[in-house]
Amino acid sequence: MDSINIKQLAEKLKVSTSTISRAFRGHNDISKETKEKILAMAQELNYQPNHLASNLREQKSKTIAVIVPEIANNFFSRAINGIERVARDNGFHVLIYLTNDDFDKEVAFITELHHGRVDGIIMSVTGEAQDHSYMHKIRKKSIPLVFFDRVYDDVITSKVATNDYDSSYLATRHLIDQGCKRIVYLVVNKNLSIGKMRMQGYFDSLESSGETIREELVIDCSNDMVKTTLILEHVFKYLKPDGVFASVERLALASYYVCHDMNIAIGTDVKIVCFSSLEIAPLLNPSLSTITQPAYDMGVEAAQILFRSLENPDDNENYENVVLNSELIIRKSTSGI
């Protein structure tokens, strides 16, 4: 049987061509019965939707960009899975842009995308500079933008984050309750909004517990594993911490390597907790205490916000700020049991 076009199918079903298009794209504004009827008739009459032609008519790419600093981190891979699921449900494709925490790459990606290659952007920022004027190119083009996890406070747009301050406060308090007196805070970038919130939670928890805040116990680390290892070797040798709070999981893993090499017993000599969505955290020796963020849910939430903006382009100034809760999971690295 020869295939038919969308207009002929619409006439057969006595519906509009836009209803047929929405049915194939999985829109929720069509009842399940209508959608099933359209899809069944389309299969019977050998109808194949031409999404490319539809996209050209609508001047849409049906593609969104996801910009992240890394994908080796389990948090970002989970978040991307959540974003991709929502995008797929809406008939969109996802392009992944990896900055490797390189600010110049971030600027280059934004400059490229503002020419209209994608319909929207979901982004976790590098945070390596204070001048974010390049972001205004996206805003002027009215391309919807949603930040997640790592954000720029001075860029006004929708944002999805977790309760980083509260989580840091509780994690630090947990270390104090376990008897830790010299807790080092490991951080890569203090200038990020997320870094500031986590560090403030650490400071306030120490202060409220009557502990002395020591600036020398806030350790600037690197994204480079070799450099971080050298820094931590110095920390464990000369500062002799009995507690470690790592702001990102790779710093906790680096601490494990260094403690192993220096014969420092994790869980007894030093207790370690970190922000991490690492699936193997329970399998480490000892198992790692973590503040686990709802990464998948953050990706879903960010994508849903983006698609609400795409569906209502005249309402793009109605920004949303969503905060999800993380969970402190206590394991042997801090309990010592």
VOSE-470078 format. One record per residue (C-alpha): residue in three letters; chain; y, z, x. Coordinates in pm, 1 decimal. Layout:
# residues N
R  residuo  cadena  py  pz  px
R  ALA  A  Y  Z  X
...
# end
This chain:
# residues 337
R  residuo  cadena  py  pz  px
R  MET  A  0.0  0.0  0.0
R  ASP  A  346.1  -89.3  127.6
R  SER  A  577.2  204.7  180.9
R  ILE  A  872.3  258.6  -53.0
R  ASN  A  1224.3  377.1  21.1
R  ILE  A  1391.9  699.5  -87.1
R  LYS  A  1581.4  534.7  -372.2
R  GLN  A  1261.6  397.4  -525.5
R  LEU  A  1092.5  736.2  -493.0
R  ALA  A  1389.3  905.2  -659.2
R  GLU  A  1369.1  663.3  -952.4
R  LYS  A  996.4  732.9  -992.5
R  LEU  A  1052.6  1110.1  -994.4
R  LYS  A  1382.5  1097.1  -1187.5
R  VAL  A  1558.9  1311.7  -926.9
R  SER  A  1843.9  1243.3  -685.7
R  THR  A  1788.5  1112.1  -334.4
R  SER  A  1952.7  1427.9  -196.0
R  THR  A  1690.9  1640.5  -375.1
R  ILE  A  1416.6  1442.1  -203.0
R  SER  A  1587.8  1483.7  134.7
R  ARG  A  1618.7  1860.1  84.9
R  ALA  A  1253.9  1884.0  -18.5
R  PHE  A  1142.8  1719.4  305.2
R  ARG  A  1370.1  1945.8  508.0
R  GLY  A  1229.1  2257.4  343.8
R  HIS  A  1551.0  2379.0  183.0
R  ASN  A  1515.6  2696.5  -21.1
R  ASP  A  1740.4  2576.0  -305.1
R  ILE  A  1454.0  2366.8  -446.3
R  SER  A  1178.6  2530.2  -647.8
R  LYS  A  827.4  2535.3  -509.8
R  GLU  A  701.2  2328.7  -804.8
R  THR  A  963.9  2055.3  -755.8
R  LYS  A  901.3  2044.4  -382.7
R  GLU  A  523.6  2012.5  -431.2
R  LYS  A  574.2  1738.9  -691.4
R  ILE  A  801.2  1540.3  -457.2
R  LEU  A  570.5  1573.5  -157.3
R  ALA  A  263.6  1480.3  -361.1
R  MET  A  428.5  1169.2  -505.5
R  ALA  A  559.8  1073.3  -160.0
R  GLN  A  209.4  1089.8  -16.1
R  GLU  A  67.4  890.8  -306.9
R  LEU  A  329.0  615.9  -271.5
R  ASN  A  322.6  617.1  109.5
R  TYR  A  684.8  724.8  145.0
R  GLN  A  798.4  814.9  499.6
R  PRO  A  1141.6  981.4  536.0
R  ASN  A  1375.6  827.2  791.5
R  HIS  A  1532.9  1139.9  938.5
R  LEU  A  1711.9  947.1  1211.3
R  ALA  A  1898.4  728.8  964.4
R  SER  A  1980.3  1034.0  754.5
R  ASN  A  2116.1  1217.7  1055.3
R  LEU  A  2336.1  922.1  1149.6
R  ARG  A  2477.5  899.9  797.1
R  GLU  A  2556.0  1271.1  801.3
R  GLN  A  2686.3  1251.1  1160.2
R  LYS  A  2447.3  1530.3  1248.2
R  SER  A  2212.1  1556.3  1544.9
R  LYS  A  1979.2  1800.3  1363.6
R  THR  A  1962.3  1981.2  1696.6
R  ILE  A  2086.4  2319.7  1812.3
R  ALA  A  2132.9  2439.8  2169.7
R  VAL  A  2005.0  2771.9  2297.7
R  ILE  A  2170.2  2886.1  2620.7
R  VAL  A  1997.6  3172.3  2804.8
R  PRO  A  2021.6  3318.4  3155.0
R  GLU  A  1644.9  3312.4  3210.7
R  ILE  A  1313.9  3252.8  3036.1
R  ALA  A  1080.8  3444.6  3269.5
R  ASN  A  1210.6  3760.4  3102.3
R  ASN  A  983.5  3829.2  2806.6
R  PHE  A  1283.3  3927.9  2593.5
R  PHE  A  1433.1  3579.6  2602.2
R  SER  A  1102.7  3400.2  2543.3
R  ARG  A  1047.8  3609.8  2230.0
R  ALA  A  1402.6  3553.4  2109.8
R  ILE  A  1363.1  3177.4  2158.4
R  ASN  A  1043.6  3186.6  1950.7
R  GLY  A  1238.3  3347.7  1666.4
R  ILE  A  1518.0  3091.5  1692.8
R  GLU  A  1273.2  2800.6  1703.6
R  ARG  A  1092.2  2919.7  1390.8
R  VAL  A  1412.7  2925.6  1185.9
R  ALA  A  1526.3  2592.1  1329.6
R  ARG  A  1192.6  2430.6  1244.9
R  ASP  A  1208.5  2566.0  888.9
R  ASN  A  1547.1  2395.2  855.5
R  GLY  A  1428.2  2063.6  999.6
R  PHE  A  1611.3  2108.6  1330.1
R  HIS  A  1510.9  2068.8  1693.2
R  VAL  A  1598.4  2314.4  1972.6
R  LEU  A  1730.5  2229.2  2319.0
R  ILE  A  1698.6  2504.2  2580.4
R  TYR  A  1967.8  2535.1  2848.5
R  LEU  A  1889.6  2770.1  3137.6
R  THR  A  2186.5  2906.8  3334.9
R  ASN  A  1992.9  3123.2  3583.7
R  ASP  A  2293.8  3356.8  3558.2
R  ASP  A  2506.5  3085.4  3719.6
R  PHE  A  2853.9  3086.1  3564.7
R  ASP  A  2927.5  2727.6  3678.1
R  LYS  A  2618.5  2608.4  3491.4
R  GLU  A  2733.3  2789.1  3180.3
R  VAL  A  3072.7  2619.4  3193.8
R  ALA  A  2907.5  2279.7  3254.1
R  PHE  A  2672.0  2323.9  2958.2
R  ILE  A  2952.9  2422.6  2720.7
R  THR  A  3165.2  2130.4  2841.3
R  GLU  A  2875.7  1890.4  2778.8
R  LEU  A  2792.2  2033.5  2437.4
R  HIS  A  3145.6  2026.2  2304.5
R  HIS  A  3120.9  1645.8  2294.1
R  GLY  A  2894.0  1680.6  1992.7
R  ARG  A  2543.1  1653.9  2129.8
R  VAL  A  2432.7  1945.0  1908.4
R  ASP  A  2533.0  2086.5  1569.9
R  GLY  A  2541.5  2451.1  1677.6
R  ILE  A  2491.3  2685.3  1972.0
R  ILE  A  2311.1  3017.2  2016.4
R  MET  A  2393.5  3181.9  2346.0
R  SER  A  2330.0  3479.2  2572.8
R  VAL  A  2604.3  3475.3  2836.3
R  THR  A  2611.4  3511.1  3216.5
R  GLY  A  2914.7  3739.5  3227.9
R  GLU  A  3015.9  3638.8  3579.7
R  ALA  A  3386.8  3574.4  3511.7
R  GLN  A  3670.8  3707.0  3301.3
R  ASP  A  3827.2  3368.9  3215.4
R  HIS  A  3644.9  3236.1  2910.6
R  SER  A  3898.5  2970.5  2811.2
R  TYR  A  3628.5  2702.0  2833.5
R  MET  A  3465.1  2861.2  2526.8
R  HIS  A  3764.0  2758.5  2316.3
R  LYS  A  3656.3  2394.5  2344.9
R  ILE  A  3362.3  2477.3  2120.0
R  ARG  A  3580.9  2667.2  1876.9
R  LYS  A  3830.7  2377.9  1852.2
R  LYS  A  3546.8  2135.2  1774.0
R  SER  A  3431.2  2371.0  1495.0
R  ILE  A  3082.3  2384.9  1642.7
R  PRO  A  2924.3  2709.5  1515.3
R  LEU  A  2851.4  2955.7  1796.1
R  VAL  A  2645.2  3274.0  1782.3
R  PHE  A  2609.1  3518.2  2071.9
R  PHE  A  2299.0  3734.3  2102.5
R  ASP  A  2217.0  4027.2  2330.9
R  ARG  A  2471.6  3947.0  2603.1
R  VAL  A  2815.6  3867.9  2461.5
R  TYR  A  3179.7  3815.2  2558.4
R  ASP  A  3395.3  4066.1  2374.6
R  ASP  A  3706.7  3849.0  2400.1
R  VAL  A  3543.5  3546.2  2233.2
R  ILE  A  3566.1  3583.1  1855.3
R  THR  A  3245.9  3458.4  1698.7
R  SER  A  2930.3  3591.2  1531.8
R  LYS  A  2720.1  3827.3  1743.9
R  VAL  A  2372.9  3982.6  1729.0
R  ALA  A  2307.2  4285.8  1947.6
R  THR  A  2104.4  4605.7  1963.2
R  ASN  A  2214.4  4970.4  1969.2
R  ASP  A  2240.0  4972.0  2349.7
R  TYR  A  2463.4  5278.2  2376.6
R  ASP  A  2238.9  5497.3  2159.8
R  SER  A  1924.6  5372.3  2333.5
R  SER  A  2067.7  5445.8  2679.9
R  TYR  A  2180.3  5789.3  2567.4
R  LEU  A  1831.8  5874.5  2438.0
R  ALA  A  1651.1  5734.4  2743.1
R  THR  A  1871.3  5934.1  2981.5
R  ARG  A  1825.2  6247.3  2770.9
R  HIS  A  1448.1  6192.7  2785.4
R  LEU  A  1459.3  6187.3  3167.3
R  ILE  A  1671.0  6505.2  3167.8
R  ASP  A  1426.9  6676.4  2929.7
R  GLN  A  1148.9  6583.2  3173.0
R  GLY  A  1326.6  6779.9  3444.0
R  CYS  A  1509.4  6498.6  3627.5
R  LYS  A  1823.1  6610.4  3814.0
R  ARG  A  1909.2  6300.0  4019.6
R  ILE  A  1885.6  6001.6  3787.0
R  VAL  A  1989.5  5667.3  3932.1
R  TYR  A  2110.2  5394.3  3698.6
R  LEU  A  2015.8  5044.0  3815.2
R  VAL  A  2237.7  4758.6  3699.3
R  VAL  A  2292.6  4392.9  3791.2
R  ASN  A  2624.5  4320.0  3622.1
R  LYS  A  2858.2  4600.3  3515.4
R  ASN  A  3109.7  4353.7  3370.2
R  LEU  A  2887.8  4244.3  3084.6
R  SER  A  2955.7  4410.3  2752.1
R  ILE  A  2590.1  4504.4  2732.6
R  GLY  A  2604.1  4656.4  3082.4
R  LYS  A  2910.5  4862.6  2996.1
R  MET  A  2752.6  4999.9  2677.8
R  ARG  A  2427.5  5093.8  2849.1
R  MET  A  2606.5  5258.8  3140.4
R  GLN  A  2835.2  5454.2  2906.5
R  GLY  A  2532.2  5587.3  2721.2
R  TYR  A  2390.0  5703.2  3055.8
R  PHE  A  2717.7  5877.1  3154.4
R  ASP  A  2769.7  6045.5  2817.8
R  SER  A  2411.9  6171.1  2803.6
R  LEU  A  2447.4  6331.0  3147.0
R  GLU  A  2778.1  6490.2  3050.2
R  SER  A  2656.5  6628.0  2717.1
R  SER  A  2357.7  6782.4  2895.4
R  GLY  A  2580.3  6957.6  3148.2
R  GLU  A  2470.7  6734.9  3435.6
R  THR  A  2715.1  6618.8  3702.3
R  ILE  A  2809.2  6249.9  3688.7
R  ARG  A  2771.1  6099.2  4035.4
R  GLU  A  2912.4  5750.0  4079.7
R  GLU  A  2693.0  5699.2  4388.6
R  LEU  A  2388.0  5713.8  4161.4
R  VAL  A  2498.3  5396.3  3981.9
R  ILE  A  2330.5  5127.9  4191.1
R  ASP  A  2451.1  4766.9  4194.0
R  CYS  A  2144.1  4547.6  4231.6
R  SER  A  2091.4  4171.9  4254.8
R  ASN  A  1918.6  3896.3  4060.7
R  ASP  A  1745.9  3817.5  4390.6
R  MET  A  1421.8  4017.2  4419.0
R  VAL  A  1433.9  4040.0  4798.9
R  LYS  A  1789.1  4176.7  4797.9
R  THR  A  1708.1  4423.0  4520.4
R  THR  A  1401.3  4545.3  4709.7
R  LEU  A  1611.8  4619.5  5018.7
R  ILE  A  1869.0  4801.9  4806.1
R  LEU  A  1601.5  5013.4  4638.6
R  GLU  A  1431.3  5098.5  4966.1
R  HIS  A  1763.2  5247.6  5078.2
R  VAL  A  1803.8  5429.2  4744.7
R  PHE  A  1462.3  5594.8  4753.8
R  LYS  A  1489.4  5684.1  5122.5
R  TYR  A  1840.4  5834.0  5124.0
R  LEU  A  1936.8  5925.0  4766.4
R  LYS  A  1587.6  6051.3  4678.3
R  PRO  A  1614.1  6016.9  4298.6
R  ASP  A  1370.0  6194.9  4071.4
R  GLY  A  1457.8  5966.0  3780.5
R  VAL  A  1526.1  5593.2  3748.7
R  PHE  A  1689.9  5426.1  3450.8
R  ALA  A  1673.2  5047.8  3490.4
R  SER  A  1908.3  4846.9  3269.7
R  VAL  A  1678.0  4540.1  3283.7
R  GLU  A  1303.6  4512.6  3330.5
R  ARG  A  1302.2  4327.4  3664.4
R  LEU  A  1473.3  4628.6  3824.7
R  ALA  A  1199.2  4857.2  3695.4
R  LEU  A  933.1  4623.4  3833.8
R  ALA  A  1113.4  4614.1  4169.1
R  SER  A  1112.0  4995.6  4164.0
R  TYR  A  736.0  4992.1  4111.0
R  TYR  A  688.0  4769.1  4416.4
R  VAL  A  909.1  4987.6  4635.3
R  CYS  A  751.0  5313.0  4517.6
R  HIS  A  406.9  5171.3  4590.4
R  ASP  A  507.2  5067.4  4942.2
R  MET  A  674.3  5403.8  5011.6
R  ASN  A  388.7  5611.9  4862.3
R  ILE  A  614.2  5758.7  4594.7
R  ALA  A  414.9  5868.9  4288.2
R  ILE  A  566.5  5730.9  3968.0
R  GLY  A  544.9  5980.8  3683.7
R  THR  A  544.6  6285.1  3913.5
R  ASP  A  769.1  6225.1  4219.8
R  VAL  A  997.1  5994.9  4022.8
R  LYS  A  1013.0  5902.9  3655.8
R  ILE  A  1107.7  5549.4  3546.2
R  VAL  A  1231.2  5410.5  3214.2
R  CYS  A  1388.4  5071.9  3141.9
R  PHE  A  1503.0  4823.4  2881.9
R  SER  A  1207.7  4588.0  2847.2
R  SER  A  1004.1  4380.4  2603.4
R  LEU  A  732.0  4341.0  2865.5
R  GLU  A  395.1  4305.3  2692.3
R  ILE  A  205.4  4440.6  2993.3
R  ALA  A  417.0  4759.7  3012.0
R  PRO  A  124.4  4968.8  2873.8
R  LEU  A  -107.8  4815.7  3136.3
R  LEU  A  99.5  4899.4  3445.4
R  ASN  A  -17.9  5185.8  3663.6
R  PRO  A  124.0  5414.9  3545.2
R  SER  A  218.5  5267.4  3208.4
R  LEU  A  592.0  5202.3  3185.2
R  SER  A  821.8  5384.8  2942.7
R  THR  A  1049.3  5128.7  2776.7
R  ILE  A  1338.2  5080.0  2542.3
R  THR  A  1194.5  4786.3  2352.0
R  GLN  A  1440.3  4555.6  2179.5
R  PRO  A  1341.5  4359.3  1866.4
R  ALA  A  1376.5  4031.5  2057.5
R  TYR  A  1202.2  3805.9  1803.9
R  ASP  A  1403.8  3953.8  1516.8
R  MET  A  1725.9  3906.2  1714.9
R  GLY  A  1641.4  3538.2  1758.8
R  VAL  A  1565.7  3500.5  1388.6
R  GLU  A  1888.1  3679.3  1289.6
R  ALA  A  2101.9  3471.7  1527.3
R  ALA  A  1949.8  3148.4  1397.0
R  GLN  A  1992.3  3247.6  1033.5
R  ILE  A  2360.4  3323.9  1095.3
R  LEU  A  2401.8  2985.8  1266.1
R  PHE  A  2242.8  2797.2  977.5
R  ARG  A  2456.9  2981.7  725.3
R  SER  A  2757.2  2851.7  920.8
R  LEU  A  2614.7  2499.0  923.8
R  GLU  A  2557.3  2506.7  549.2
R  ASN  A  2911.5  2634.0  485.7
R  PRO  A  3130.7  2453.3  741.4
R  ASP  A  3450.5  2547.9  555.0
R  ASP  A  3371.0  2917.9  599.7
R  ASN  A  3331.7  2926.6  978.0
R  GLU  A  3587.7  3204.8  1018.4
R  ASN  A  3362.1  3452.3  838.2
R  TYR  A  3204.0  3599.9  1150.8
R  GLU  A  2907.1  3833.2  1136.4
R  ASN  A  2828.5  4121.9  1373.0
R  VAL  A  2470.5  4244.5  1342.4
R  VAL  A  2326.8  4542.7  1532.1
R  LEU  A  1949.5  4595.8  1533.8
R  ASN  A  1770.8  4909.4  1651.7
R  SER  A  1561.5  4930.2  1968.6
R  GLU  A  1272.0  5172.6  2014.8
R  LEU  A  1215.3  5421.1  2297.4
R  ILE  A  844.7  5412.8  2379.7
R  ILE  A  737.9  5699.0  2607.6
R  ARG  A  449.9  5627.7  2845.2
R  LYS  A  311.1  5775.3  3166.2
R  SER  A  595.1  5662.3  3395.4
R  THR  A  809.8  5939.0  3247.0
R  SER  A  560.1  6179.5  3091.4
R  GLY  A  354.8  6225.5  3408.0
R  ILE  A  44.0  6280.4  3196.0
# end
